[in-house]
Each structure stands twice: as C-alpha cells, then as structure tokens.
Amino acid sequence: MRYCQKTTIEQCVDLFKQARTVAIFAHTRPDGDSVGACVALRLLLEKTGKTCHMFCDTALGETFSRFPEAVFADSIPLNAGFDLFVAVDCGDLLRTGKFSAQYARFANTLTIDHHCGEMYSRYNCLIPYASTCEIILDLYNCAGVAPDSVSATYMYMGLCTDTGNFSNSGTNTHAFRAAAQLSEAGADLQKVSIAFFRDTTFAQQKLLSAALGNMRSYFDGKLILLYVTKKDLEKYQLKENATEGFVQYAINVDTARMGVALVEHADNVYKVSARGKQFDVRSICNTFGGGGHLYASGCIINGFLEDVIEKIVREASYSI
C-alpha cells in the first residue's frame, strides 16, 4: 500500500508547480461541486502553463450542457504521459468509478475533497468546507491567481449546489465569504441559479410527479421515502441524473428526520440518496458501503425494490 499523507493548500500548489501534465477526475455520477471544482482547477492549472485533461466515467446531465467548459473524456488514452492524477470531490477511491484501478496503480496521486473521508492517494488535501470548490478557491488565492468570471462561475456552481442554494446545514460563514469573493470576480450567479434550481423540462416535472406519487411514510413521518424505477425513467425518456434533487422533497416534509430517494439505475440496483435533519444518515449509508456527509449521504443497494426499502427501513429503525 502506498504511503499516504495529509497535504496543505501550500503543498498542493508546490505539487502542481512540479507537474507538467495533470489528469483530473470527477466522481462517478458527477454533481455541480465535482464538475465545478474540476473545471475551475483545470482553468487554474492552464493559466500557469500546465496541460490538463478531465475524466469522468459517467455522462454529464443535460443541465451541464449550458456550461461549455465542462467537457470530460470517459477513457484515458493509451501511453498518456501524466505526471499527476488528481481525484476531485471523491470521498473514497471507488468514487472515481471505472478509473479506480488505474488510479490506484498510479504513483503520484492527489485527493482534493471536502468530505474528509479515506486517505487513498499519496497526497490528500482534505478540508471540511461546505464544498470542494472552496478548496479550489483557496488554491487560486495561494497561487496568487485571480479567478476570472468563467472560473468564478464554476466555483460558485459547486458552492451553490452543495449548500442547496445556501440553505442546508453545511452553509456557514466561510461559504458566504467564498460566495462574496466569487461574486466580486464576476461569477454568473443567475445562470447557476436558473440552471440548477429553477429551469426544468415538462418530462422532468412528470417524473417528479411519479416520484411523489410513490412517496411513503414510516415511523409516524420521521422517515419519508420516495422512489423512481427504470420504467418511470423510460416512460419519460429520461436518465437517472434527471432525479437530482428529488430527495429534497422527502426531507422537506415537516415531520421528517430522514428523507430518502431511491433511483433504479440498473435492473434491481438502486442508487440511494439520503438527507437528515440533525440526524446522522451517513452511518446508515455506511452500513451499505456508502458514505458522504453526516446529514447528506448515499449508497448503492442491490435487490428487488421492496427488499431494498425493507433494508433501509430496518436500518433506520435502530436510530430514528
């Protein structure tokens, strides 16, 4: 096993100075923070003369089509001569998806992440901010590079989405200060807000209606669960990334301590998104091999729908 060490912002800047070519990895099924942090990091490194390529094993959702710099390759070219691999917003090695084996074999690796999970890279910059994009902003500040309007927009994307538009429990003074700096740098706040929190399609609204129709209540409303099946997705000709944010409708129920959204992304394989109101959902997701934040976590559970629901309800019953 490689020697792993905690790494400061200053040490990260030194690592980047030594590298000529850098591979940047978003996590599988990427969200706004992973995409925003990857793009902003690439723009920073390119400004300092580095060659960068971004990789992700999952196609980006339609929302990201409005952001032209968010272009990721789904495979690493043969004989690619990278000096450094960087995993961004990946709490564990498996979050790099199909690249995990290649990443684990590579000698010079760096994790930049705010989940403060496993130290699986040679170098690990783990800071418990509300978003990974705040760490990227620290890198800009440490390197003495002022964000332009494009890089500021991508960092704001991650900050805004991971705080639930500055409404969830991770929102804090540091997040607001970062948002202020990004706004001053010219971040397009309205573009991000419209793309991630306002605009939707008719098909997405119909899918949401189906999910709400599948909503269930357990433990006198303390656990609220909804689900989307492959048939639902096929009916409205949508992919699973169209369900981003559906879990919020579960946790928004006034009695809920835990909200869960299940999305079937392969036959009898369910992606689980969990949210908590001052309630530890991470430990429940850890039981099924997942993880994340204390009040916002996820996992994958295999099985028939009712069996998956029963597993979650049973695990929640021990603490809810």
C-alpha positions in Angstrom: 0.0 0.0 0.0 1.3 3.5 -0.9 2.3 5.9 1.8 -0.5 8.5 2.3 -0.1 11.9 3.8 -2.2 14.9 4.7 -1.4 17.8 2.4 -1.9 21.5 2.8 -3.0 24.0 0.3 0.6 25.3 0.0 1.9 21.8 -0.6 -0.7 21.3 -3.3 0.5 24.4 -5.1 4.0 23.1 -4.9 2.9 19.7 -6.4 1.2 21.5 -9.3 4.4 23.5 -9.9 6.3 20.3 -10.3 3.8 18.7 -12.7 3.6 19.4 -16.5 0.6 17.2 -17.4 -2.3 16.6 -15.0 -5.2 14.2 -15.2 -8.3 15.5 -13.2 -11.0 13.0 -12.2 -14.6 13.9 -11.3 -16.6 11.4 -9.3 -19.0 9.0 -10.9 -22.5 10.5 -11.5 -21.0 13.9 -11.0 -22.8 16.8 -9.4 -22.2 20.6 -9.5 -19.5 20.5 -7.0 -17.4 17.8 -8.7 -17.8 19.3 -12.1 -17.3 22.9 -10.9 -14.2 22.0 -9.0 -12.7 20.0 -11.8 -13.2 22.7 -14.4 -12.0 25.5 -12.1 -8.9 23.5 -11.2 -8.2 22.9 -14.9 -8.5 26.6 -15.7 -6.2 27.5 -12.8 -3.5 25.0 -13.9 -3.8 26.0 -17.6 -3.2 29.6 -16.5 0.1 28.5 -15.0 1.2 26.7 -18.2 0.1 23.1 -17.4 -1.6 20.7 -19.7 -4.7 19.2 -18.2 -7.3 16.6 -19.2 -10.6 15.9 -17.3 -12.1 12.4 -16.9 -15.4 11.1 -15.7 -16.9 7.6 -16.2 -20.5 9.0 -16.3 -22.1 11.3 -18.9 -23.0 14.7 -17.5 -26.6 15.6 -17.2 -28.4 18.0 -19.5 -28.0 20.9 -17.1 -24.3 21.0 -17.7 -24.8 21.5 -21.5 -25.1 25.2 -20.6 -21.6 25.2 -19.3 -19.3 24.7 -22.4 -16.0 24.2 -20.4 -17.4 21.1 -18.7 -16.1 18.5 -21.2 -14.9 15.2 -19.8 -13.3 12.2 -21.5 -14.6 8.8 -20.5 -11.3 6.9 -21.0 -7.6 7.6 -20.5 -5.6 7.5 -23.8 -3.0 4.7 -24.1 0.5 5.8 -23.2 -0.8 9.1 -21.8 2.2 10.7 -20.1 0.7 12.3 -17.0 2.8 13.5 -14.1 -0.1 13.7 -11.6 -3.5 12.2 -11.1 -6.0 14.4 -9.1 -9.3 13.0 -7.7 -11.7 15.9 -7.0 -14.6 15.6 -4.6 -14.1 11.9 -4.3 -14.5 10.7 -0.7 -13.1 7.2 -1.5 -11.3 5.5 -4.3 -14.5 3.9 -5.7 -15.9 7.3 -6.3 -13.6 7.5 -9.3 -15.7 4.8 -10.9 -14.1 2.7 -13.6 -10.8 4.7 -13.3 -10.3 3.4 -9.7 -7.9 0.6 -10.7 -5.7 2.8 -12.9 -5.8 5.5 -10.2 -4.7 3.0 -7.5 -1.7 1.8 -9.6 -0.5 5.4 -10.4 2.4 6.5 -8.3 1.7 10.3 -8.0 -1.8 11.0 -6.8 -3.6 13.8 -5.0 -7.1 13.9 -3.5 -8.8 17.3 -3.2 -12.0 16.8 -1.2 -14.3 18.3 1.5 -15.8 15.0 2.7 -12.7 14.2 4.7 -13.1 10.5 4.1 -10.4 8.0 3.2 -6.8 8.9 2.5 -6.4 6.8 -0.6 -4.0 9.0 -2.5 -0.3 9.6 -2.0 -1.2 13.2 -1.1 -4.6 14.2 0.5 -5.9 17.7 0.8 -9.0 17.2 2.9 -10.7 20.3 4.3 -14.2 20.1 5.8 -15.7 23.0 3.9 -19.3 23.1 2.6 -18.0 22.3 -0.9 -14.8 21.2 -2.7 -14.9 24.3 -4.8 -14.0 26.3 -1.7 -10.7 24.4 -1.6 -10.1 25.2 -5.2 -10.7 28.9 -4.4 -8.0 28.5 -1.7 -5.7 27.2 -4.3 -6.3 30.2 -6.5 -5.6 32.5 -3.6 -2.5 30.7 -2.5 -1.1 30.6 -6.1 -1.8 34.3 -6.4 -4.1 33.8 -9.4 -7.2 35.9 -9.5 -10.3 34.0 -10.7 -11.9 35.3 -13.9 -15.6 35.3 -14.5 -15.6 31.8 -16.0 -13.6 30.1 -13.3 -15.6 32.0 -10.6 -18.9 30.8 -12.2 -17.7 27.2 -11.9 -16.6 27.5 -8.3 -19.9 29.2 -7.5 -21.7 26.3 -9.1 -20.1 23.9 -6.7 -20.6 26.1 -3.7 -24.2 26.9 -4.5 -25.3 23.3 -5.3 -23.5 21.6 -2.4 -25.1 24.1 0.1 -28.6 23.6 -1.5 -28.6 27.2 -2.7 -27.2 28.3 0.7 -30.0 26.6 2.7 -28.6 23.3 4.1 -26.8 22.6 7.4 -23.4 22.8 5.7 -23.8 26.5 4.9 -21.6 28.6 7.1 -19.7 31.9 7.3 -16.8 30.6 5.2 -19.2 29.6 2.4 -20.7 33.1 2.3 -17.3 34.7 2.3 -16.3 32.5 -0.7 -19.5 33.4 -2.5 -18.8 37.1 -2.0 -15.3 36.7 -3.4 -16.7 34.8 -6.4 -19.4 37.3 -7.0 -16.8 40.1 -7.0 -14.8 38.1 -9.5 -17.8 38.1 -11.9 -19.4 34.8 -11.3 -22.7 34.5 -13.2 -24.9 33.8 -10.2 -28.2 34.0 -12.1 -27.0 31.4 -14.7 -26.1 28.9 -12.0 -29.4 29.5 -10.0 -31.5 29.2 -13.1 -29.8 26.1 -14.3 -29.8 24.1 -11.1 -32.7 25.5 -9.1 -35.3 26.9 -11.4 -35.4 25.5 -15.0 -36.8 22.1 -15.6 -38.5 20.3 -18.5 -42.1 19.1 -18.8 -40.8 15.5 -18.8 -38.8 16.1 -15.6 -41.9 17.5 -13.9 -43.9 14.5 -14.9 -41.2 12.2 -13.5 -41.2 14.2 -10.2 -45.0 13.7 -10.1 -44.5 10.0 -10.4 -41.8 10.0 -7.7 -44.1 12.0 -5.3 -46.9 9.5 -6.1 -44.5 6.8 -4.8 -43.8 8.6 -1.6 -44.1 6.6 1.6 -44.0 7.5 5.3 -42.6 5.4 8.2 -42.3 5.9 11.9 -45.0 8.5 12.2 -43.5 10.5 9.4 -39.9 10.5 10.7 -38.7 8.6 7.7 -40.0 9.8 4.3 -39.0 7.7 1.2 -39.8 8.1 -2.5 -38.5 6.1 -5.5 -38.1 6.1 -9.2 -37.9 2.9 -11.2 -36.3 2.2 -14.6 -39.8 2.0 -16.1 -40.5 5.5 -14.8 -37.3 6.8 -16.5 -38.1 5.0 -19.7 -41.7 6.3 -19.8 -40.5 9.9 -19.8 -37.3 9.2 -21.8 -35.0 10.5 -19.1 -31.8 9.4 -17.5 -31.2 9.0 -13.8 -29.5 12.3 -13.5 -32.9 13.9 -14.1 -33.7 12.8 -10.5 -31.1 15.1 -9.0 -32.6 16.9 -6.0 -35.7 14.6 -5.7 -34.5 13.6 -2.2 -35.1 17.2 -1.1 -38.9 16.7 -1.5 -38.7 13.8 1.0 -36.7 15.6 3.7 -38.9 18.8 3.2 -41.8 17.0 4.8 -42.3 18.8 8.1 -42.2 15.6 10.3 -39.2 14.1 8.5 -35.9 13.4 10.3 -34.6 11.4 7.4 -35.5 11.7 3.7 -34.6 9.0 1.1 -34.8 8.9 -2.7 -34.3 5.6 -4.5 -33.4 5.6 -8.2 -33.1 2.3 -10.1 -30.1 2.8 -12.4 -29.7 -0.9 -13.4 -32.0 -3.9 -13.1 -32.6 -4.3 -9.3 -29.7 -1.9 -8.5 -30.8 1.2 -6.6 -28.9 4.4 -6.0 -29.9 5.7 -2.6 -29.7 9.4 -1.7 -30.3 10.3 2.0 -30.8 13.6 3.8 -31.2 14.2 7.5 -32.5 17.0 9.8 -30.0 16.9 12.6 -30.0 13.2 12.1 -27.0 11.0 11.1 -27.7 9.4 7.7 -24.1 8.8 7.0 -23.9 5.8 9.4 -26.9 4.2 7.8 -25.4 4.6 4.3 -22.0 3.3 5.6 -23.8 0.1 6.5 -24.5 -0.5 2.8 -21.0 0.5 1.7 -21.7 4.2 1.0 -20.8 7.4 2.7 -20.8 11.2 2.5 -21.7 13.9 4.9 -23.3 13.5 8.3 -26.6 14.8 7.0 -26.3 14.1 3.3 -25.0 10.7 2.2 -25.6 8.0 -0.4 -25.0 4.4 -1.2 -25.9 1.6 -3.7 -28.1 -1.3 -2.7 -28.9 -4.4 -4.9 -32.2 -6.2 -4.7 -35.8 -6.0 -5.6 -37.5 -2.7 -4.8 -39.4 -3.8 -1.7 -36.4 -5.7 -0.3 -34.3 -2.6 -0.7 -36.9 -0.5 1.0 -37.2 -3.0 3.8 -33.4 -2.9 4.4 -33.4 0.9 4.7 -36.4 1.0 7.0 -34.9 -1.7 9.2 -31.6 0.0 9.5 -33.2 3.4 10.2 -35.4 1.8 12.9 -32.4 1.4 15.2 -31.8 5.2 15.5 -34.7 7.2 14.2 
